[in-house]
Amino acid sequence: GGRDLPEEFTFKTFSDWIRHALEEELERSWEIEMNGTGVPEAYAPAAG
């Protein structure tokens, strides 16, 4: 037997709650380390 949960307590609600708690705990940073070189000349037209 399972527990009755409120209808508004969906898996998405649970997932969002867990994600929020983890991001606060881990203070995730979305920075990417770059090589400092940039786009080579040969690729410049493709890079826009």
DOGULUM-137959 format. One record per residue (C-alpha): residue number from 1; x, y, z; residue in one letter. Coordinates in Angstrom, 3 decimals. Layout:
DOGULUM-137959
+-----+----------+----------+----------+------+
!  nr !       px !       py !       pz ! rest !
+-----+----------+----------+----------+------+
! NUM !        X !        Y !        Z !    A !
...
+-----+----------+----------+----------+------+
end
This chain:
DOGULUM-137959
+-----+----------+----------+----------+------+
!  nr !       px !       py !       pz ! rest !
+-----+----------+----------+----------+------+
!   1 !    0.000 !    0.000 !    0.000 !    G !
!   2 !    1.094 !    3.498 !   -0.792 !    G !
!   3 !    0.406 !    6.788 !    0.849 !    R !
!   4 !   -2.155 !    9.212 !   -0.465 !    D !
!   5 !   -0.392 !   12.313 !   -1.726 !    L !
!   6 !   -2.047 !   15.586 !   -2.673 !    P !
!   7 !   -2.813 !   15.696 !   -6.404 !    E !
!   8 !   -0.587 !   18.756 !   -6.859 !    E !
!   9 !    2.422 !   16.759 !   -5.570 !    F !
!  10 !    3.569 !   15.440 !   -8.948 !    T !
!  11 !    6.879 !   13.898 !   -9.912 !    F !
!  12 !    7.824 !   17.222 !  -11.551 !    K !
!  13 !    7.125 !   19.063 !   -8.291 !    T !
!  14 !    9.286 !   16.533 !   -6.422 !    F !
!  15 !   12.086 !   16.771 !   -9.029 !    S !
!  16 !   12.071 !   20.579 !   -8.946 !    D !
!  17 !   12.229 !   20.535 !   -5.152 !    W !
!  18 !   15.193 !   18.138 !   -5.144 !    I !
!  19 !   17.010 !   20.128 !   -7.872 !    R !
!  20 !   16.509 !   23.389 !   -5.957 !    H !
!  21 !   17.795 !   21.849 !   -2.709 !    A !
!  22 !   20.875 !   20.394 !   -4.426 !    L !
!  23 !   21.728 !   23.607 !   -6.253 !    E !
!  24 !   21.527 !   25.552 !   -3.001 !    E !
!  25 !   23.630 !   22.964 !   -1.182 !    E !
!  26 !   26.271 !   22.612 !   -3.895 !    L !
!  27 !   26.139 !   26.224 !   -5.122 !    E !
!  28 !   26.506 !   24.974 !   -8.674 !    R !
!  29 !   28.328 !   27.277 !  -11.039 !    S !
!  30 !   27.633 !   27.018 !  -14.747 !    W !
!  31 !   30.956 !   28.445 !  -15.896 !    E !
!  32 !   33.007 !   26.697 !  -18.563 !    I !
!  33 !   36.787 !   26.964 !  -18.585 !    E !
!  34 !   38.020 !   28.306 !  -21.919 !    M !
!  35 !   41.426 !   27.926 !  -23.559 !    N !
!  36 !   41.788 !   31.683 !  -24.174 !    G !
!  37 !   42.583 !   31.163 !  -27.866 !    T !
!  38 !   39.241 !   31.875 !  -29.444 !    G !
!  39 !   38.065 !   30.647 !  -32.841 !    V !
!  40 !   40.901 !   29.862 !  -35.311 !    P !
!  41 !   40.886 !   31.946 !  -38.541 !    E !
!  42 !   39.929 !   28.910 !  -40.640 !    A !
!  43 !   36.715 !   28.466 !  -38.622 !    Y !
!  44 !   35.757 !   32.147 !  -38.325 !    A !
!  45 !   33.177 !   32.114 !  -41.204 !    P !
!  46 !   31.409 !   29.068 !  -39.672 !    A !
!  47 !   31.363 !   30.662 !  -36.208 !    A !
!  48 !   29.219 !   33.497 !  -37.505 !    G !
+-----+----------+----------+----------+------+
end
